[in-house]
Every structure is written in C-alpha cells, then in structure tokens.
Amino acid sequence: MQDSFATILAAIRSVSVPFGTPYNKLGDGFPVYNTEYRTVCDLSHGVYGFELTTTPNFFWVEFGDFPPDKNKSPMSLTPGSLELTGNVSSRLKPAQPPF
C-alpha cells in the first residue's frame, strides 16, 4: 500500500498547481486555482490519506477503526496541525453534524 500511495501522490503532485500561484484565467476564461490539498483512498484496505499543500506531512485514517454505527456522532480533525503524521485515527474527536 505504501508504494501505491507514493506512486499515486507523485502523479498528483506533478499536475498540482503550486500554492501561491496567482489566480488567472486561461483562454476563454477558465479559472486556475492553486491546489490546496491532495487525497488518496485505498478501498481494498480501508485507508484514506490526506496531504495539505501548506504542511510537509502526510496522514491517513483507517476506516476499520470506525465500525459503521448510525447512532454514532460525526468525527472531526483539524488538518492543518503540524503534529499530524501517519495514522491519525485515534486523534479524531466527536463533532457536531455540519447541517
């Protein structure tokens, strides 16, 4: 899985618009925005990975740590923390539903 994530992220990074790139319109007005985050998901192993372009770390959540339960509250994490790296499943906290 590590090699797969690394390969996919390498391809995504090669086409990402660098952070801080000025907003521009191309040709007929198609806007170009900087890439703010990159994600990968391995459904076979139940892993979701996340990387902000403004931090040097990569972290993931393992879905197996969260068995389906419709009575359980949503979980949340602030992705901009520099302390987040590796498996952060244990760092998610209960949150209010967004709507």
C-alpha positions in Angstrom: 0.0 0.0 0.0 2.9 2.4 0.8 4.2 2.1 -2.8 0.8 2.6 -4.3 0.1 5.7 -2.3 3.6 7.1 -3.1 3.1 6.4 -6.8 -0.4 8.0 -6.9 0.8 11.0 -4.9 3.8 11.5 -7.2 1.5 11.7 -10.2 -0.9 14.1 -8.4 1.9 16.3 -7.3 3.2 16.6 -10.8 0.0 18.1 -12.1 -0.9 20.2 -9.0 -0.9 24.0 -9.3 1.7 25.3 -6.8 0.4 27.1 -3.7 0.5 30.8 -4.0 0.0 30.7 -7.8 -1.9 33.9 -8.8 -5.5 33.4 -9.9 -5.5 33.6 -13.7 -8.0 33.0 -16.5 -6.9 30.9 -19.4 -8.2 31.5 -22.9 -11.9 31.6 -22.7 -11.9 32.5 -19.0 -11.4 29.1 -17.4 -10.0 29.9 -13.9 -6.9 28.3 -12.5 -6.7 27.9 -8.7 -3.8 26.6 -6.6 -4.1 23.0 -5.3 -4.9 23.2 -1.6 -4.9 19.5 -0.7 -4.3 16.1 -2.2 -6.1 12.9 -1.1 -5.8 9.2 -1.9 -8.1 6.3 -0.9 -7.5 2.6 -0.8 -10.9 1.0 -0.6 -9.4 -2.5 -0.5 -7.6 -1.8 2.7 -10.0 0.9 4.0 -7.4 3.7 4.2 -8.0 7.4 3.3 -4.9 9.6 3.0 -4.7 13.4 3.1 -2.0 16.0 2.4 -2.3 19.8 2.7 0.0 21.7 0.3 0.8 24.1 3.1 2.3 21.5 5.5 5.1 19.0 5.0 3.2 16.0 6.4 1.0 13.2 5.1 -1.5 11.4 7.3 -4.2 8.8 7.0 -7.3 7.3 8.7 -8.1 3.6 8.7 -11.8 3.0 8.2 -11.6 -0.2 10.2 -11.1 1.9 13.3 -14.6 3.2 12.8 -17.2 0.5 12.5 -20.5 1.6 10.9 -23.0 2.9 13.6 -25.8 5.2 12.6 -26.1 6.3 16.2 -22.5 7.5 16.5 -21.8 11.2 16.1 -19.6 12.5 13.2 -15.9 12.7 13.8 -13.6 15.7 13.0 -9.9 16.6 12.8 -8.2 19.9 12.0 -5.9 19.0 9.1 -3.5 22.0 9.3 -1.8 20.8 12.5 1.9 20.1 12.0 1.7 17.3 14.6 -0.4 15.2 12.3 1.5 12.5 10.6 0.9 8.8 9.9 -2.2 7.1 11.2 -4.4 9.7 13.0 -7.5 7.6 13.5 -7.1 7.9 17.3 -6.9 11.7 17.1 -10.4 12.2 15.6 -12.9 13.8 18.0 -16.7 13.8 18.0 -18.1 16.8 16.2 -21.5 18.5 15.5 -23.2 17.5 12.3 -22.5 20.1 9.6 -26.2 20.7 9.0 
